[in-house]
């Protein structure tokens, strides 16, 4: 038997998070196709997330949140993505920023307490805004073109352009990376939505993850107080909060599971006409040997991906001393799970055949959405390069090392 949720839920918080996600996923599944087709932002979904307290999932209990760690978040996010991948990915970035800050405590305490309080009491949303049209993902390194200029009174002026600003329609706070003018250093700044000079350009019109509201952000001489500077961007401590990146593969695993589940139901319910001379004039599609093979291949692929993801998340929470050694494995998990998800969705579409291309079935949406995982950080080429460098470094330092 393939392990179900009972196998992976380990704590009370795991199950509280999972149950909230399960209820919401079933609701969101009813409207996901509508938002996908129109490309509009699912405001109703986020109202529901707010009402259920899901937005405070990763806020520590001392600040009034549920206190979910990486494992509980991954466990819940995979379930939410089965209902609507776009909503799950979008809210995942908010949970990531909050959870990462809960772990690292790098912001000034008064700001952290205020922001976490707004998340808990009002469902405030925040996201990091690092990607730029010219420099790409911040995961590839390099200084942002967005600049922060300090004025004599200690306040700041930000000017620049960000893209892929997920949750742009509903963010209360934009955590913006900017290069400090006249230096080779960069930092993160807290930019409230109501800031004068901040504007959103609705540019997001993609083939997949269409309802994430990942528009462009423009900062036209945005004036900010001195304490808007949250922290430097340059911390490269091995394993520094890397476990929170597992929210990304969790979403794509959830989409793949949804595709698998739909394909199995379709095969069981769909009856096909048999050739002349067959004892049965019609039989379920699932009776066909090649369909059974496709179903088996999907489960064979999903099992190791799920175990790898969930175990890494659990170890990240339980063994803080291991985190520097887990960083490479956490990074590798994303391309591994995404490639698995691509194969699973492909096989699900083969089960349904040509009908899988119809908008009346969810498979074509799963197919488009799952491909977005190729372009979420960490990037596959960076992961592979880092794994190779680590292996070479170990071998050079100790020829007997594995």
N, C-alpha and C positions, 0 to 999 in steps of 0.2 A: 504494500500500500504506500502511495506517495504521501509523505507527511503533510498534514494540514496545519492550520493556524495553531492548533493545540500544541504542536511540536515546538513552535518558535516563541510563543508567549511565555516569558519567564517570571515576570513580576506583576504586581497589581497595577503599576503605572503602565506597563506594556498593554495590559488588557483594557484599562480605561481609555487609553489613546486609540487602541484598535477598535473598540466598540463605537467611539465617536466617529471614527473614520468610516466604519462599516455602514452606519446609518446614513451618513452624508453621501457616501458613494452610491448607494442605491437610489437616493433622490437625484443626484447629479446625472446619473446615467440616463434619466428620462429626458434631459434637456441638452446634453452635451452635443448632440448632432446639430441642434438648432443654432447654438452659439458657433459651432465650427463652420456651418454653412454661411452664416452672416458675417463671421469674423468679428462680431461685437463682443464687448467685454461682459462676462457673466456676473454682473453686480449682485444678482439674487443669490448666486452661489456664495459670494463673500459675506452677504448678510447672514446666511445660514451658518457659515463658518464662525462668524462673530458670535452669533446667538448660542452656539454650542460650546463656546470657549476654546475652540480649536486653535485660534490665533495665539493663545497664551500657552500652548502646549509645551514649548521649550523655555518658558520663563521659569526661573527657579522658584521653589516653594516659598523661600524667604521673601520673595517679592509678590507672592500671591498667585503664581502660576502652577501648572501641573508638575513641573520639574522633570519633564521627559528628557532622557539622555539620547545618545545617538541610536541605541537599539530600539527604544520605544518609538522614536520618530520614524525610523526606517520601517518598522513593523506597521505603523499606522499609514505612512505615505504610500507604501506598496498597495495597501487595501484601497485607499482613496483613489489611486490612479486607475484601478479597475473600473471605477465609475466614470471618471473624466480625467484623462491624462493632462490636459491643459491646465485645469484648475489645480491639480495636484502639483504640477511643476511650478506654477506661479506661486502658490502659497508656500511651497518648499523653500523658495529663496528667502522669504520672510522668516520662516522657522530656522533656517540656516544662520542668518545674521544674528537672530536673538540667541540661538543655542550656542553659537561660537563665542559670543560675548559673555554668555553665562559661564562658559568654561574658562576663558582667558582673563576676564575682568580687566581689560586694557583701557576702557573708557574711564573718564573721571567718575567717581562714585555718584555724585549728585545728578549727573546727566543720565547715567545708567538707571538709577532709581526712578527718575522722572519718566524716562522713556518706557521702562518696563511697567510702571504704574499705568501709563496710558494704554499700553497693550492689553493689560488685564482688565482695566475698568471700562475702556472705550473701544477696544478692538483696533487700536492704531496699527497701521501697517508700515513697515520700512523695508528697504532693500538697498544693497550696495550697487553703486553705479560706476563701473570701472571700464567697460568696453567702449572703444572709440572707433569711428570710421577709419582713421588713418593708422592707428596702432594695433587695433584688434583686441583680443582678449588680454587682460592683465596677467593671465597665467603664463603668457609667453615672455614676460619681463618687459623692460623698457619703461621710460617715464611717460606719464600721460601728457597729452598736449593741453589739456585743461590746466589753467594756471590759477594760483592763489597769491594775491599781492597783499602784503601787510601794510596797513596805514599807520601813521605815527601814533594814533591812539590805541593801537593794538588790535583793532578790528581787521577784517579781511574783505577782499573783493575777489570773487570767483568769476572766471570767464572761460567758456568752453562748450563742447558739444559731446554728448554721450549718446550711444545707441544701444539697442537691446535692453532698454530699461523696463524690465518685466514688472508688472503691476502698476505701470505709470498712471492709469486712470484712478487708482484708489490710494496711492502712497501718501502718508502724512509726512514721512521723512525720507529724503534721498541721502544716502551715505555716499558722498562723491569723492573720488580720488582726484587729486590735483598736485601738480608740481609747484613747489614754493618758488616764486619768481626770483631769478638771479642765483638759483642753487641747482644742484643735481639731486635734490631730495624731494620726496613726495609725501603726502599725508592724506588722511581721510577727514572729511568735513561733514558735519551734520547740517543739512539744508532743509528747513521746513518748506512745505508745499506753498505756503502763502508768501514766500519771499518774493519781493519785487525783482523783476528781471528773470525769473524762472518761468519757462514755458515748455509745454509739451507739444511736439509735432507728431500727429497721428500717422506714422509711416508704416506700422506693422501690418503687412499683408502677405503672409507666407503660405506655403502649401501645407505646412504642418504646425501644430501647436498654435492654431489661429486665434484662440481665445485667451492668450496670455497678456494681451495689452502691452507688448514689448516695444513701445514707441521710442522716438528720439527725445532726448532731454537737452534743452538749450539753457545756458547760463549766461545771461547778458549783463555783466557787471553787477552780480548779485552781492549785496553787502551783508556781512555776517558778523556777529559779535566775536570777541576774542576767544571765548570758550567754545566756539563752533569747531575748532580743531580737536578731533577726537584722539588720533594716534598716527604714528608714521605708518607708511605702507610697506616699509622695507624689512619687516621681521621675517627672516628665513630660517628660524629655529626648526630643526628637523622634527616633523610630526606635529607642529604647532596647529592644533585644532583641525587637522586634516580629516579626522573621522567624520566631521559634519558634511563633508563632500559626498558621503554615501547616500544622501537624500536624492541625488541625481540618478544613480542606477536603480534605486528603489522604484522610482516612477516608471522607468522603462521596463522593469520586471513586471510591474503591475499591468502595464499595457499588454505585454506579451501574454500574461496569464488571462486577461480578458479575451484576447484573441483565441487562445487555446480553448477556453470555456465555451465561447460562442461556437467555435468549429465543431466541438464534440456534440453540443446540443443540436446543431444543424444536421450533423451526420446521423444522429439518432432519429430525428423527426422527419428528415427528408426521405421520401420514397422514390425509387427510380424504376423505370420500366426495364425488365429483363429481356434478353434476346429470345427469339422463338425457340420452343422446345424446353425452356427452363421450367422446372416444376412450379415455380411461383411466378405469377404474371408481374408482380412488383415486390420489391423488398427494400428495407432501409438502406440508405447509402452506407451506413456504418458496417454493413455486412461485407462490403468490398475489401479484399485483402490489402490493396494499396492504401485505402483510407485508414484502415487499422494501423498500418505501418506509419503513416503520417502522424497519427495520434500518439503512437508509442514514441516516435522520434521527438515530438514536442515535449512530452513528459521527461524523456531522457535528458533533454537539454535544460529544462527548467530546474530540475532537482539540484544539480551541482551549483548552478548560478544562485539559487535561493540560499543554499547552505553556506556558500562562500560569503555572500552579502551579509546574512544574518550573523554568522559567526564573527566576522570582522567587526561588525557593529557592537556585538556583545563584548568582545575582547577589548575594544577601545574604551568602553565604559568601565569594565572590571579591572583592567590592568594599566593604570596610568603610566607605570614605569616602562611598559612595553611600547608606548606610543611612538617614540623615535624610530623603533624598529618596524612598526606597522605602517609607516607612512607610504612606503613603496607599494605594499600590498593593497592599501586603501586606494591609491591612485590607479593601480592595475585593475581593480575591481570594476571601474566604470567601463572601459573598453571591452572587458570580458563580458559583462552583463549586457551591454548594448549589442554587441555582436550576437550574443545568444538570443536576445529579444528579436533582432532582425530575422534570424533563421526561423524562430518560432512563428512569427507573424507570417512569414513567407509560406510556411507549411500549412498554417491555418487557412490561408487563401487558396492553396491547392486543394484542400478538402472541399471547399465550396465551389471551386472551379470558376467559370466565367461570372457566376453570380456575385463573386467577391468584389468585383469592380463596381457594382451598383451602389448608388448612394443610399438605397433602401436598407442595406446591410451595414453594420458598423465596421466591417473588416477593412474597407478602403480608408477609413479614418485612422484606424489603428496603424495601417501601413504607412500613412503619411506622417502621423505623429511620432512613431517609433524612430523614424529616420532623423529626427531632430537631435536624438541622443548623440549622433556622430559629431555634433557641433557644440555640445556642452562641455565645459571643462571638467576634468583635465583632458587635454587633447591627446589623441592616441599616439601621435608621433613624439610628443614630449615625454609621455609615459615610457614608451619603448626605449627612447634615447637614455632616459634616466636609469631604467633597469639595466641597460647594457653598461653604462658608466659605473654603476654600483658593483656589478659583477666583475668588471675588469679591475676596479679598485681593490676589491677583496682578494682577487687572485694575485694581484701585484704585491699586496701587503703580506699575504700568506698563501703560498702555492697549494697548501693542503686544505684551504678553506673551501666550502661548498659554493 
